[in-house]
Amino acid sequence: MILELYVATREQHVVAVSQLCSLSGGSTTTALRHIENIEALGYISRGPDPNDRRRLIVTMQPVLGDALDHWLDLQLGAERLGV
């Protein structure tokens, strides 16, 4: 879920809560619980879609984007070193 949100954010796509739930591969209830937990940590936020008030969109907060950028840099560096 987090990587899908990361990629969508970097590609400037809007991600709905329902999309994240479906991408999780688990039940909607479980996915919503994870979304709530991640939001409580301050890594994402949920808000209304300005184009469709029935839909909630998920926004990745900069702290999560920065952490994922750093993690990906470490992974790519380790791969280059053959670790």
C-alpha positions in Angstrom: 0.0 0.0 0.0 2.7 2.5 1.0 4.8 1.9 -2.1 1.8 2.2 -4.4 1.0 5.6 -2.7 4.6 6.6 -3.0 4.7 5.9 -6.7 1.4 7.6 -7.3 2.5 10.6 -5.4 5.7 10.9 -7.3 3.8 10.6 -10.6 1.3 13.3 -9.3 -1.7 10.9 -9.3 -4.5 11.2 -6.8 -5.2 8.1 -4.8 -8.5 7.3 -3.3 -9.0 5.3 -0.1 -10.9 2.7 -2.0 -8.0 2.3 -4.5 -5.5 1.8 -1.6 -7.9 -0.8 0.0 -8.1 -2.7 -3.3 -4.3 -2.5 -3.8 -3.7 -3.9 -0.4 -4.7 -7.4 -1.4 -6.5 -7.9 1.9 -9.9 -7.2 3.2 -11.3 -3.7 3.1 -11.6 -3.7 6.9 -8.0 -4.6 7.4 -6.8 -2.1 4.8 -8.9 0.7 6.5 -7.4 -0.2 9.9 -3.9 0.0 8.4 -4.7 3.4 6.7 -6.0 4.7 10.1 -2.9 3.5 11.9 -0.6 5.1 9.3 -2.6 8.3 9.5 -2.4 8.4 13.3 1.4 8.3 12.9 1.3 11.3 10.7 2.6 9.7 7.6 -0.6 10.2 5.5 -3.7 12.3 5.6 -7.2 11.7 4.3 -9.5 14.3 2.9 -12.3 14.9 0.5 -11.7 14.7 -3.2 -12.3 18.3 -4.5 -13.9 16.8 -7.7 -16.1 14.2 -6.0 -17.3 14.8 -2.4 -18.3 11.2 -2.0 -14.6 10.1 -2.4 -11.8 10.4 0.1 -8.3 10.8 -1.1 -5.1 9.8 0.6 -2.1 12.2 0.7 1.4 11.1 1.6 3.0 13.5 4.0 6.6 14.8 3.3 8.0 12.8 6.2 7.0 9.5 4.7 8.2 10.6 1.2 11.6 11.6 2.6 11.9 8.3 4.5 11.0 6.3 1.4 13.4 8.3 -0.7 16.2 7.5 1.8 15.2 3.8 2.0 15.3 3.5 -1.7 18.7 5.2 -1.9 20.0 2.7 0.6 18.5 -0.3 -1.3 19.9 0.9 -4.6 23.3 1.5 -3.0 23.4 -1.9 -1.5 22.4 -3.5 -4.8 25.3 -1.7 -6.6 27.7 -3.0 -3.9 26.3 -6.5 -4.3 25.2 -6.7 -0.7 
